Amino acid sequence: MKIYFAFSYLIHGVRVRGGKRAKFRITGSIKNGRNITIGDDFFAGRDFRLHCQSSASLQIGDNCAMMDRCFISAANKIMIGKKVLMGSDVMISDNDHGIDARDARSYGEQPITRSEVIIGDECWIGEKACILQGVHIGKRSIIGAGSIVTHDIPEYCIAAGNPARIIKKWNGVTNKWERT
């Protein structure tokens, strides 16, 4: 049996600004929901995690869906456009631990780096993809399953791999995806 609850309720003691007809499976977590805004007709699968630091913002547009076990971590700013589809186990983060090997502090103790992530309207993020800090993904682009996105992807492109690279672009004249 699937159990859903709407945004008009408190989620883990935090009120989240959300749209109409938004649905979450009960098994999930939201941290610092005051800085999270979610549009209408949103769906989140089981065991989702939306974490937002107090100085950050997370905005998810209308008609978006994230399947089971998706994790979004905002320490700066994450904007997800309208009609974005995210497969299971997708991770989106605008932050990372420091990685200076010369620093006497352990990696976990080094300062966190932050850079905004923007995902355009109508994108499809494949299962187990990771979108890392500083990445902008253009409108109607597709990210292949298991891809690690470390740099910007223009609109109307298919990107895949580790690190993700553009493998196809939409040709508006032929109305076909073409290899690059």
Secondary structure, DSSP 8 states (H G I E B T S, - for coil): ---EE-TTSEETTEE-EE-TT-EEESSEEEESGGGEEE-SS-EE-TTEEEEE-TT-EEEE-TT-EE-TT-EEEESSEEEE-TT-EE-TT-EEESEE----TTSSS-GGGS--EE--EEE-TT-EE-TT-EE-TT-EE-TT-EE-TT-EE-S-B-SSEEEEETTEEEEEEEETTTTEEEE-
